[in-house]
Amino acid sequence: MIETARLIIRKIEEAKLDMEALYTILSDKNVNKYLPWYPVRDRGEARDFYKTRIEPYYQKENGYYFLVCFKESNNPVGYVTVSGSESHDFGYGLLEEYWGQGLITEACVAIIQFLKAQEWSYITATHDIHNVGSGKVMEKLGMSYKYSYKEQWQPKDLKVTFRMYQLNLDHNQARIFQGYWDNYPEHFIENL
């Protein structure tokens, strides 16, 4: 468990409170608009999401999936995930009613400190060019834009331009994760 001034950041549990919160977050169309899945339609799909996408993080100890909760109420309002794969992909989601309050930035800063303590060397994050708010969070976290690439995004089957940001936690500024650049032939560096 990680604590900040306003938040508790903890493992997601297969308990009623967490499953209900997961359903609320994953069923919201605006929260999930730029994510690589469709909003869940019911609580059963939310539980399936937990079983197939979240629980494996815990079982394989391959990255982290955190629930972001208010400290005073333990009420879950969002999540942060960090992949244990080579990309070390960093992602987040927050209920729309809490956007603009700095909550996800506060949670992410604490998690980045946790990752530094775990001796992670870097993290990456990508955002759809139309999801400007997510890009602003990446910049607030000290992440630097590295390159853009186009992907036919599944399962939504949309052609999406992503911007890839990176934060080197070990201060090796020469390191740039090339995985997306190498995997997608349509790649380029924008003048932002």
C-alpha positions, 0 to 999 in steps of 0.5 A, a space after each residue: 500500500 502507498 499513501 499520499 496526502 489524499 490517497 491510498 494506492 493499493 492492490 485490487 482485491 476480488 471483493 465487492 467494493 473493488 469489483 463495484 468500483 471496477 465496474 463503475 470505472 470500466 463501464 464509463 464511456 468517457 473514461 474508456 474512450 481512448 483505451 484498448 477495450 470497449 466499456 464493460 456492459 455489466 458487472 460480470 464483464 467487469 469481473 472477467 476483466 479482473 480475472 483476465 487482465 488484472 489478476 495475472 499481474 499479481 499471479 505472475 508478479 509481472 508488473 503492478 495494477 493499483 487501485 487509487 482510493 480516497 484516504 478518508 473513505 477508501 472509496 476507489 476512483 481510479 487505477 494505475 497500471 505498470 507493465 512488467 513487459 519490456 515496454 514498462 508501459 505506464 497507464 491510468 484511468 480516473 472517474 470523470 467526476 474527479 478529472 482536473 483535481 490532480 488526483 491521478 498525477 498525485 497517485 502516479 508521482 507516488 507510484 514512480 517513487 515506488 518504482 524507483 525504490 524497486 530499481 526499475 530503470 524506466 517507464 513508457 506511456 503512450 497516448 492517442 494524439 486526441 487525448 490531450 489530457 493524458 499527455 499533460 499528465 505524462 508531462 507533469 510526471 516529468 516524462 519526455 516525448 520520444 516519438 509517434 507511431 500509427 497503429 491499427 488499434 484493436 479491438 476497436 479497429 481504428 487507425 490511431 496515432 500515438 505519442 510515446 513518452 518515457 521517463 528514465 528512472 536511473 537517469 540514463 537519458 540516452 535510453 529510448 525504448 524502440 519497441 513501438 518504433 520497430 513494431 509499427 512501420 509508420 513512425 515519426 518524430 513530431 515537432 511539439 
